[in-house]
Amino acid sequence: MLQTLDYFLFGVHCMVIGFNLTGWIWKCTRRWHLVSVGLTVFSWLVMGAWYGLGYCALTDWHWQIKRELGETHLPNSFLVYLFNDIMGLSLGLGFINMGAGASLAVVVLLSIVLNIHDYKKQKL
């Protein structure tokens, strides 16, 4: 059961990342995208004030499952795990964090601007 939950959380995490990066594109998903990136910002910054900047509740839960499965030496970041452990790359933590932060900033800005645009257009 834990192995299934591990695979499930891996898939959910990848889907959330993918949606956060692309959900602003389609008008029908923009409101959900704004919610998703808002929750991500809340986790990274607000919860991060207590648990460390960039804290991700989903990663925390996933790592608890992985530890129960006997995995050790897990990085603090799912992206580090994804790029370096799963994909076999050797990207530095700073590079990954800067890329993640910059990407999130861009998609949050896009989401806000496009949601305001859609709201104004709908109001007319």
C-alpha positions in Angstrom: 0.0 0.0 0.0 2.8 2.4 0.8 4.5 1.8 -2.5 1.3 2.6 -4.3 0.9 5.8 -2.3 4.5 6.7 -3.1 3.8 6.3 -6.9 0.6 8.2 -6.5 2.2 11.2 -4.7 5.0 11.2 -7.3 2.4 11.5 -10.0 0.4 14.1 -8.2 3.5 16.2 -7.5 4.4 16.1 -11.2 0.9 17.0 -12.2 0.8 20.0 -9.8 4.2 21.2 -11.1 3.0 20.8 -14.7 -0.3 22.6 -14.0 1.5 25.4 -12.2 3.7 25.9 -15.2 1.0 25.7 -17.9 -2.5 26.2 -16.3 -2.5 29.9 -17.2 -2.6 29.1 -20.9 -6.2 27.9 -21.2 -9.0 30.3 -20.2 -11.1 27.5 -18.7 -8.3 26.6 -16.2 -7.1 30.1 -15.3 -9.1 30.4 -12.1 -8.0 27.0 -10.9 -4.4 27.9 -11.8 -4.6 31.0 -9.7 -5.7 28.9 -6.8 -3.0 26.3 -7.4 -0.1 28.9 -7.6 -1.6 30.7 -4.7 -1.4 27.6 -2.6 2.1 27.0 -3.8 3.2 30.5 -2.8 1.4 30.1 0.6 3.3 26.9 1.2 6.7 28.2 0.1 6.5 31.6 1.8 4.0 31.5 4.7 4.4 28.0 5.8 8.1 28.4 4.8 8.4 31.0 7.5 8.1 28.2 10.1 9.5 25.2 8.2 12.1 26.8 5.9 11.7 28.9 2.8 10.4 26.8 -0.1 8.6 24.4 2.2 6.2 22.1 0.3 3.5 20.3 2.3 3.2 17.7 -0.5 6.9 17.0 -0.4 6.8 16.7 3.4 4.0 14.1 3.2 5.6 12.3 0.3 9.0 12.1 2.1 7.2 10.7 5.2 5.9 7.8 3.0 9.4 7.3 1.5 11.0 7.1 4.9 8.5 4.5 6.0 9.5 2.6 2.8 13.1 2.7 4.1 14.5 5.5 1.8 17.1 7.7 3.3 19.2 10.8 2.3 16.2 12.4 0.6 16.8 16.0 -0.5 14.7 18.8 0.9 13.3 19.6 -2.5 11.2 17.4 -4.8 12.7 19.2 -7.8 16.2 18.2 -6.7 14.9 14.7 -6.3 13.2 14.8 -9.7 16.1 16.3 -11.7 19.1 14.7 -10.0 17.8 11.4 -8.6 15.1 10.4 -11.1 16.5 12.1 -14.3 20.1 11.6 -13.4 21.2 15.2 -13.9 23.6 17.0 -11.6 22.0 20.3 -11.2 23.0 22.5 -8.2 20.5 23.3 -5.5 20.9 27.1 -6.1 20.2 26.6 -9.8 17.1 24.6 -9.2 15.8 26.9 -6.5 16.4 30.0 -8.7 14.7 28.4 -11.6 11.8 27.3 -9.5 11.4 30.7 -7.9 11.7 32.6 -11.2 9.2 30.2 -12.9 6.7 30.6 -10.1 7.0 34.4 -10.2 6.4 34.4 -13.9 3.4 32.1 -13.8 1.9 33.9 -10.8 2.2 37.2 -12.7 0.7 35.7 -15.9 -2.1 34.1 -13.9 -3.0 37.4 -12.1 -2.9 39.5 -15.3 -4.9 37.0 -17.4 -7.5 36.4 -14.6 -8.0 40.2 -14.3 -8.2 40.4 -18.1 -10.8 37.6 -18.3 -12.8 39.2 -15.4 -12.9 42.6 -17.1 -13.8 41.1 -20.5 -16.6 39.0 -18.9 -17.9 42.1 -17.1 -18.4 43.9 -20.4 
